[in-house]
Each structure stands twice: as C-alpha cells, then as structure tokens.
C-alpha cells in the first residue's frame, strides 16, 4: 500500500479551488523572483490554507492514542519500489521547514531539533512548499526552484531561522556533507543578523571505523515544536528504516530502489526524551565507540534509557553485555565466544517471541527485514520460532518472512525458515519491521526502526527500535505495517 497515513496527498489539479480570492495563498503558489541564495519560508497560516484548499486523499487520518493524560498521534509513511513522492526521506525536510514556520510564529520559543543519520546524501532535494507541485518529491536536482532545496541545506536553513539543531551522522553517500554545512557556520541568521548559524547548529561526524560493527546506524529525528496542517504540534519522534540516499533526477534513490518505511509519533514527551537522551550519548561520544558502549550500558544498568508504557516503547543498542550481549570484534558473529543478543529485557524481538511462546490462540508473525543474518542471533531467532511452531496446541502458528540479505547464505541458507512458514528471499526491501498478532489475547505489536536481525546490530552498533502496542480489533498501525509487508509478499 502506497504512502500510508500521509498527512495529505496534495492534488495540484484541485488546489486552485478557492485560491483566486485569497492573495496570501496565491502568493505562496507563485513566489516572487528572489535573489539567488534567498530562503523561502512557509508561514503557519499558509500550511493551514494549503491543507484547506486541497482535496485530501488519505487512507486514514492516522491513529490517536488517549491514555494516562496523553493524546498521541501516529502516522506511518512508506516507499514502494518505483515511488517518487512522499517517501520517508521527504518527511525529514518537511519537519525541518515546519519547525522553521513554528519558530518564526513564536520567536520566543526555544525550538529544538535533533537529527541522527547513518548515511546522508549530497543530492537529495526535498520539495517543501505545500503550494508547489514539487511538494512531497525528493529528487537529485533542484526540481522546485525556490520551493525545493537540498535536505542538508534544510538543516542550515533551520539554524538561519534560529531553530536549535543538533546533527550527527557517520557516512557521506557522495560529496562531503560536513564540508558543505560547515561552510555556512559564519553566516548571519536571517531573523537576527547579530547571531550566526554556528550559534544554533551543532554538527558532529561519527568516527568509529568502517567495519559493520562500528556503525552509528540510527536514523531518527526529534522535533520539539512544528506547524501542523490544523494546529501546532509538539514532542515529535520520526524514525525511518532508510538512510538519506542520493536520488536521481527521476526521484528514485540511486541504486537503492527499495521498500522503506517511517513512523511519526506526535505528542509524546517521554518517548521523545528517551530519543534525546540516546542522541546525546551518540553526539558526546562521536569519536570513541568504546566510550559510547560504556555510556549506553551504564544507563541500561539503571533502566534509565529505554522507555515503556501502555502503548509505546523505545529500545536502544547496544544491549547489556550480560547475559547475551557480548561482542568480540574480529571474531565471526557465529563464533562460540560471541553472544546471541537474546535478551528479553532489552531486545524487543526476544521479548515478544518469548511472549508468543506463553500465550494461546492464533499467533501471527510477519518479518520484513533488509538483513536477516544466520549468525548466533539469527540461529537463536530461528530455534525459538521452531520451538513455538512445533509445540502442541490447536492455535494457528502463521509465520511469514521477507529478507534481502543474509551474510551466511552459503552455509546457513534462509530457506530453513520454510520449514516453519514461508520465506521470500532477495526481496527489494530495506525495511526493519516486525509485526506480532496474538488473537487469543487481542494484542498487536509493531516493531520498527533501524535494527536488522543480526548480532552486531544489537550488541555493538547504535540503533533504535520503536514498539507500538494495540489491544483492540481496530489496530491501524499494525494494519499499516501489514500492508507494507503484503505489498512485497
């Protein structure tokens, strides 16, 4: 299913309705010619006018959770093979521009953005103006003129408008993002020329090495305040399965025309705080992975990093060394000296597979995974599922798997999963999504984030996972991820 739960799929052909009598909206549609390097910013009222002036085509308005004094809204984003519009990458640029809009409307408010990205491309231009046909597209050129910009320039533009933004990443896809952004640090802010970009933008590049286990693999953004289509939005987490890849002029990620997904969670201060704490651990230890491991595990020892409530959880890696998180660099991930990462307290996959073994009734599992590696972790994952699949009882055990990579395919092929369900291998997916459905207790879990099913993802890299928990027959978040899975299956 394409572009699930998008705020709005803007239909330009219907946008002219009601615009002729609205000078502000008409001006937004056709901005004046401006000098090269000037910056188009969108007013809060213009976002709202744009939303009202269009026919909204969405599958659903999203899902709202009301509990424990919170109102939390969830929207999911997906990219199918060949899609060029409203991809998860677009939302990063959209959020930055909406944060700018909020800051300009509320200059006394401290608007904060934290952005962690494993790989980021130089040639990813986001159409950010909701009144322009380029809105929602990400391409490899400046396809919208004043209404599109490099995503990495959106980071700079946020600081130019006095949004406080902290940015950390590890690898450049092509040209140096660090050098590009650093070239703007001395520029005066647009909203206060006595201030400079460097007063609001803090950037660090991770230097942990080039081996797989040394990756800062996280892909998320938190936004304290932004302008929504109908009202202001606060306390946001946006997490994706994909990096910010370079794009071609046709809007296809260069060499990576894969399925991706993203999840946007608005209105949950505690969840955002957990991501901000983890971001700080990455940012403060960008030059030393050993120190990063120690800092994360120190917080795990006091249970002060991961978050959990009735409907939402966050999990961050590496998991504790004991009992299952040991990782020895230089040794195969299937060696006896390595752990297997099967820690139900700190690994959500282990947690919900373990729960699956204890409940009755029908049980459904759908795995949509870029890398399912048959190392110590992959073998443990398979063995636990095999035990459940072969256990006595009348309840259905319905297991389905999609995967693209398996580093051990020649010696431990993923075809073994066909003995406990159906495995579709070498699929064009870059998702890291798992769904569990326990019909006997009417419980539905959705796991998504940056974490692949392999040992080093849990025991060495920087990764995050969000869990959404639903308990009724109406479970739209679960259904959204089920649709992403079934598109490929």
C-alpha positions in Angstrom: 0.0 0.0 0.0 1.5 3.3 -1.1 2.1 6.2 1.2 0.1 5.0 4.2 -1.3 7.5 6.7 0.3 10.5 4.9 -0.9 13.9 6.4 -2.2 14.9 3.0 -1.6 13.7 -0.6 -1.7 17.1 -2.2 -3.6 17.1 -5.6 -2.4 20.1 -7.5 -5.1 20.0 -10.1 -7.7 20.7 -7.3 -5.6 23.3 -5.5 -6.8 26.3 -7.5 -10.2 25.9 -5.9 -10.7 29.0 -3.7 -7.3 30.4 -4.4 -8.1 33.3 -6.6 -9.8 35.2 -3.8 -7.0 34.6 -1.4 -3.9 36.8 -2.0 -1.8 35.0 0.6 -2.4 31.6 -0.8 -1.9 32.8 -4.4 1.4 34.4 -3.4 2.5 31.1 -1.9 1.7 29.3 -5.2 3.8 31.7 -7.3 6.6 33.2 -5.1 8.2 36.4 -6.3 11.5 36.0 -8.1 14.2 36.4 -5.4 17.9 36.8 -5.5 20.0 33.6 -5.7 20.5 32.2 -2.2 17.4 33.7 -0.6 15.3 31.4 1.5 11.6 30.8 1.1 9.9 30.1 4.5 6.3 29.0 4.9 4.0 30.8 7.3 1.9 28.8 9.7 -1.3 30.2 8.1 -0.1 29.1 4.7 0.3 25.5 5.7 -3.2 25.6 7.1 -4.6 27.4 4.0 -2.9 24.8 1.8 -4.5 21.9 3.7 -7.9 23.5 3.5 -7.6 24.3 -0.2 -6.9 20.8 -1.3 -8.9 17.6 -1.6 -7.4 15.3 0.9 -6.7 11.8 -0.3 -5.6 9.6 2.5 -6.2 6.1 3.6 -6.8 7.3 7.1 -6.2 10.4 9.2 -3.9 8.3 11.4 -4.3 6.8 14.7 -4.8 8.5 18.1 -4.0 7.0 21.5 -5.6 8.7 24.5 -4.2 7.3 27.8 -2.5 8.4 31.0 -3.2 12.0 30.3 -1.7 11.9 26.8 -3.0 12.3 23.4 -0.6 10.7 21.0 -1.0 10.7 17.2 0.8 8.2 14.9 1.2 8.4 11.2 3.2 6.0 9.0 5.0 6.6 5.8 6.1 4.1 3.2 8.0 3.9 0.0 7.3 1.2 -2.5 9.6 0.2 -5.4 9.4 3.0 -8.0 7.7 5.6 -5.8 8.9 9.2 -6.2 6.6 11.1 -3.8 6.0 11.3 -0.1 8.8 9.0 0.8 10.1 8.9 4.4 13.1 11.0 3.4 10.7 13.8 2.3 9.3 14.0 5.8 12.7 14.9 7.3 12.8 18.0 5.1 9.1 18.8 5.7 9.6 18.6 9.5 12.6 21.0 9.3 10.6 23.5 7.3 7.6 23.2 9.6 9.9 23.7 12.7 11.1 26.9 11.0 7.5 28.0 10.5 6.7 27.5 14.2 9.8 29.3 15.3 9.0 32.3 13.1 5.5 32.4 14.5 6.7 32.0 18.1 10.2 33.7 18.2 10.5 33.5 22.0 10.1 29.7 22.0 13.2 27.5 22.0 12.5 25.2 19.1 14.9 22.2 19.1 15.6 19.5 16.5 17.9 16.5 16.9 18.8 14.6 13.8 20.8 11.3 13.7 21.5 9.6 10.4 23.9 6.8 9.4 24.4 7.8 5.7 23.4 11.1 4.2 23.5 12.1 0.6 24.5 15.4 -1.1 22.0 15.1 -3.9 18.6 14.8 -2.1 16.5 17.8 -2.9 13.1 18.0 -1.0 10.1 19.8 -2.3 9.0 21.6 0.9 6.4 24.2 -0.3 2.8 22.8 0.0 1.6 25.1 -2.7 4.1 24.0 -5.3 3.9 20.8 -7.5 7.3 19.8 -6.2 5.9 19.3 -2.6 6.5 15.8 -1.4 9.1 14.8 -4.0 12.7 14.1 -3.4 14.9 14.3 -6.5 18.6 14.6 -7.4 18.2 18.2 -8.7 16.6 21.4 -7.6 13.3 20.4 -9.2 11.2 23.0 -7.5 13.4 26.1 -7.7 12.6 28.3 -4.7 10.3 25.6 -3.4 12.9 22.8 -3.2 16.3 22.5 -1.5 18.9 20.0 -0.5 17.9 18.3 2.6 21.3 19.1 4.1 20.5 22.8 3.3 17.2 22.5 5.2 19.4 21.8 8.2 21.3 25.0 7.6 18.1 27.0 7.0 16.7 25.9 10.3 19.7 27.4 12.0 19.4 30.6 9.9 15.9 30.9 11.4 17.2 30.3 14.9 15.9 26.8 15.3 18.4 25.0 17.6 19.5 21.9 15.6 22.0 19.2 16.6 23.1 16.9 13.8 25.2 13.7 13.9 26.0 11.3 11.1 28.6 8.8 10.0 29.0 8.3 6.3 28.7 10.6 3.3 26.9 8.9 0.4 28.8 11.1 -2.1 30.4 14.5 -1.5 31.3 15.8 1.9 28.2 16.9 3.8 30.3 18.0 6.7 32.3 20.5 4.5 29.1 21.7 2.8 27.3 22.5 6.1 30.5 23.8 7.8 30.8 26.4 5.0 27.6 28.2 6.4 28.6 28.3 10.0 29.7 32.0 10.0 26.6 33.2 8.1 24.3 35.6 10.0 20.9 34.4 10.9 18.1 35.7 8.8 15.9 36.5 11.8 18.7 38.1 13.8 21.9 39.2 12.0 23.7 39.6 15.3 23.6 35.8 15.6 25.3 33.2 13.3 24.5 29.8 12.1 27.1 28.3 14.4 25.1 29.6 17.4 22.2 27.3 16.5 23.7 24.4 14.5 25.9 21.8 16.2 27.3 19.1 13.9 29.5 16.1 14.5 30.6 13.2 12.3 31.0 9.8 13.9 34.4 8.3 13.6 34.0 4.7 14.9 35.6 3.0 11.9 34.3 1.4 8.7 33.6 -2.2 9.8 29.9 -3.2 10.1 30.0 -3.5 13.9 31.4 0.1 14.1 28.3 1.8 12.5 26.3 4.6 14.0 23.3 3.1 12.3 20.4 5.1 13.8 18.0 7.1 11.6 15.7 9.4 13.5 14.7 13.0 14.2 13.1 14.6 17.2 11.3 18.0 16.9 10.1 19.9 19.9 7.6 22.2 18.0 6.3 22.4 14.5 3.4 23.8 12.5 0.8 21.2 11.6 -1.9 21.4 9.0 -4.6 22.3 11.6 -2.7 23.1 14.8 0.7 23.3 16.3 2.4 20.0 17.1 4.8 19.3 20.0 7.1 16.4 21.2 7.7 14.5 18.0 9.7 11.5 17.1 10.2 10.5 13.4 12.1 7.3 12.8 12.8 5.6 9.4 14.3 2.3 8.1 16.2 4.1 5.4 19.1 6.5 5.1 19.1 9.8 3.2 20.4 8.3 -0.1 21.3 10.4 -3.2 18.4 10.5 -5.6 18.3 10.5 -9.4 16.6 13.3 -11.3 13.6 10.9 -11.7 13.2 10.8 -7.9 14.4 7.2 -7.5 17.2 6.6 -4.8 20.4 5.9 -6.8 20.9 2.2 -6.9 18.6 1.6 -4.0 15.0 1.4 -5.3 13.9 -0.4 -2.2 10.9 -0.5 0.1 11.3 1.8 3.1 9.1 2.9 5.9 8.9 5.7 8.5 6.8 6.3 11.7 5.9 9.8 13.0 4.7 10.0 16.6 3.4 13.3 17.9 2.6 14.4 21.4 4.7 12.0 23.5 7.2 14.0 25.6 8.5 11.0 27.4 9.2 9.0 24.2 10.9 12.0 22.7 13.0 12.4 25.8 14.3 8.9 25.5 15.4 9.5 22.0 17.0 12.8 23.0 19.0 11.0 25.8 20.2 8.5 23.3 21.1 11.2 20.8 23.3 12.9 23.4 25.2 9.6 24.0 26.0 9.3 20.3 26.8 13.0 20.0 29.0 13.2 23.0 30.9 10.0 22.1 31.2 10.5 18.3 34.9 9.9 18.3 35.1 6.9 20.6 32.8 3.9 20.2 34.1 2.2 23.3 33.1 5.2 25.4 29.7 5.2 23.6 29.2 1.5 24.6 30.1 2.2 28.2 27.7 5.2 28.4 24.8 3.3 26.9 25.3 0.3 29.1 25.7 2.4 32.2 22.2 3.8 31.5 20.8 0.4 30.8 22.1 -0.8 34.2 19.9 1.7 35.9 17.0 1.2 33.4 17.1 4.9 32.6 17.4 4.8 28.8 14.7 2.6 27.2 11.1 3.8 27.6 8.0 1.7 28.1 4.3 2.4 28.7 0.9 1.0 27.8 1.2 1.8 24.0 4.7 2.8 23.2 8.3 1.6 23.9 11.7 2.6 22.7 14.8 0.4 22.7 18.4 1.4 22.1 21.6 -0.5 21.4 24.0 -1.9 22.4 22.2 -4.2 24.9 23.9 -5.1 28.1 26.9 -7.5 27.9 25.3 -9.9 30.3 23.6 -12.3 29.7 23.6 -12.3 25.9 25.2 -9.0 24.6 28.8 -10.0 24.4 30.5 -8.9 21.2 34.2 -9.6 20.3 35.5 -7.6 17.4 37.4 -9.6 14.8 35.6 -12.9 15.6 32.9 -14.3 13.4 29.4 -13.4 14.6 28.7 -17.2 14.7 31.7 -18.0 17.0 31.2 -19.6 20.3 32.8 -16.6 22.0 30.0 -14.3 20.8 26.7 -13.7 22.5 23.4 -14.3 20.7 21.6 -11.0 21.8 18.6 -12.9 23.1 17.8 -10.7 26.0 14.0 -10.2 26.5 14.6 -7.3 28.8 16.5 -5.2 26.3 15.8 -6.7 22.9 12.1 -6.3 21.8 12.3 -9.1 19.3 13.3 -11.5 22.0 10.7 -10.1 24.3 7.7 -10.7 22.0 8.9 -14.0 20.6 9.2 -15.1 24.3 5.7 -13.9 24.9 4.4 -15.7 21.9 5.7 -18.9 23.4 3.5 -18.4 26.5 0.1 -17.4 25.0 -2.6 -19.5 23.4 -4.8 -18.9 20.4 -3.7 -18.0 16.9 -0.4 -16.3 16.6 0.9 -14.3 13.5 4.4 -13.1 12.8 5.4 -11.1 9.8 9.1 -10.2 9.3 10.1 -7.5 6.7 13.9 -7.3 7.1 16.7 -6.0 5.0 19.3 -8.2 6.7 18.4 -11.4 8.5 21.8 -12.9 9.2 22.1 -16.5 10.3 24.8 -15.7 12.9 24.3 -16.6 16.6 21.4 -14.2 16.8 19.7 -15.5 13.6 20.1 -19.1 14.7 18.6 -18.3 18.1 15.7 -16.5 16.4 15.0 -19.5 14.2 15.3 -22.0 17.0 12.9 -20.1 19.3 10.3 -19.9 16.5 10.8 -23.5 15.6 10.1 -24.5 19.2 6.9 -22.5 19.1 5.9 -23.8 15.7 6.3 -27.4 16.8 4.8 -27.0 20.2 1.5 -28.8 21.0 -1.8 -26.9 20.9 -4.5 -26.1 18.4 -3.7 -22.4 17.9 -2.5 -21.3 14.5 1.2 -20.5 14.1 1.3 -18.4 11.0 4.9 -17.2 10.3 5.9 -15.2 7.1 9.3 -13.7 6.3 10.8 -11.3 3.8 14.5 -10.6 3.6 17.1 -9.2 1.2 20.4 -10.1 2.7 22.0 -13.0 4.7 25.8 -12.9 5.0 25.8 -16.6 5.8 23.6 -17.7 2.9 26.1 -20.2 1.5 26.5 -22.1 4.8 23.2 -21.3 6.6 20.6 -20.5 4.0 17.4 -18.7 4.9 15.4 -21.5 3.2 15.4 -23.2 6.5 12.6 -20.8 7.5 10.3 -22.5 5.0 10.1 -25.4 7.5 8.2 -23.2 9.9 6.4 -20.8 7.5 7.1 -19.1 4.2 10.4 -17.3 3.4 10.7 -14.9 0.4 14.4 -14.1 0.0 16.2 -11.4 -2.0 13.3 -9.1 -2.0 13.8 -5.3 -2.7 13.3 -4.3 0.9 15.3 -2.1 3.3 12.6 -2.2 6.0 13.3 -3.3 9.6 9.8 -4.1 10.6 8.3 -7.0 12.5 4.6 -7.4 13.5 3.1 -9.8 16.0 -0.6 -10.6 16.4 -1.9 -12.6 19.3 -5.6 -13.1 18.6 -6.2 -15.1 21.8 -5.5 -12.0 23.9 -6.3 -9.4 21.2 -2.9 -7.9 21.2 -1.0 -6.5 18.3 2.7 -5.3 18.3 4.5 -3.4 15.6 8.3 -3.1 15.8 10.1 -0.6 13.5 13.4 1.4 13.4 16.9 0.9 12.2 17.8 -2.5 13.7 18.3 -5.5 11.5 18.1 -9.1 12.7 21.7 -9.8 13.4 24.1 -9.8 16.3 26.2 -6.7 15.8 23.1 -4.6 15.3 22.1 -5.3 18.9 25.5 -5.8 20.6 27.7 -3.1 19.0 26.1 -0.6 16.7 23.9 2.4 17.5 20.3 1.5 16.7 16.8 2.3 17.9 13.5 0.4 17.8 10.0 1.8 18.4 7.3 -0.6 19.5 3.6 0.3 19.1 1.1 -1.8 21.1 -2.6 -2.1 20.2 -5.2 -4.1 22.0 -8.4 -4.0 20.0 -9.7 -5.3 16.8 -9.2 -1.8 15.4 -5.4 -1.7 15.1 -4.5 0.7 12.3 -0.7 0.9 13.0 -0.4 -2.8 12.8 -2.6 -2.8 9.7 -0.4 -0.2 8.0 2.8 -2.3 8.5 0.9 -5.4 7.5 0.1 -3.6 4.2 3.7 -2.6 3.7 4.7 -6.3 4.1 1.9 -7.7 1.9 2.9 -5.3 -1.0 6.1 -7.3 -1.4 4.9 -10.7 -0.3 
